[in-house]
């Protein structure tokens, strides 16, 4: 820790002089994109679950099996998306 400022100065100097290069990896870029896509779907699923839970608490409007139809559709959509995401992850994971 005592030498950290000196090490950072050396690192910055090497970057400025072109001694350090960052290589672009297409495979890494694709991995990051796939991971971020899965994360976006997971966030959408979570939002559907939370929103559907709030709607179900209202107990008004057209009902299906004792719950508002909009809440039921939200739970159904999140279930379908969740199962699809799990299948995608299991099918395309790298070993």
C-alpha positions, 0 to 999 in steps of 0.5 A: 500500500505504501508504494501504491501511488508510485505504482499507479504513476508507473502504470499511467506512464506506461499507458501514455507511452503505449507500452501497455495495450488492451486487446479486444476479444470478440469472445469476451464481448459476446459473453458480456452481451449474453450475460447482460441479456440474461440479467435484463430478462431476470430484472423484467421477471422480478418487476412482473412478479412485484407488479403482479403481487401489488395488483393481486392485493387490490381484489377488484376487477375481473377475477380468475381463480380468486385473483384479478386477471391482470395479476394472474396474467403478470404471474403467468408471463413471469412464469413463462419467462422464468422457465424460458430463461432457465432452459436457455441457461441450461441449454447454452451454458459453457462447460 
